[in-house]
């Protein structure tokens, strides 16, 4: 089964103070590993525990005024078949962090 979800908007702030945190939102039951920034590329792996078990990895490539990237997540839910999600990111700079 293939589902296509509509796009959504989110504002994130990346600067010297918070560049060690993952640029995507996470739940308290999720742990990010191997998060690193090399030149203009950020990459990470993740694992979530609890009723909704997830594993995944992703990357974002930053340019001067835009970014693009992707994440692949594999989920296992109780009493359901495993699900794979391919998430593609695109974005643009809208100003300095506030």
Secondary structure, DSSP 8 states (H G I E B T S, - for coil): --------------STTTTTS-SS---TTEEEEEEEEETTEEEEEEEE-SSEEEEEEEEEEE-SSEEEEEEEEEEEETTS--EEEEEEEEEE--S---
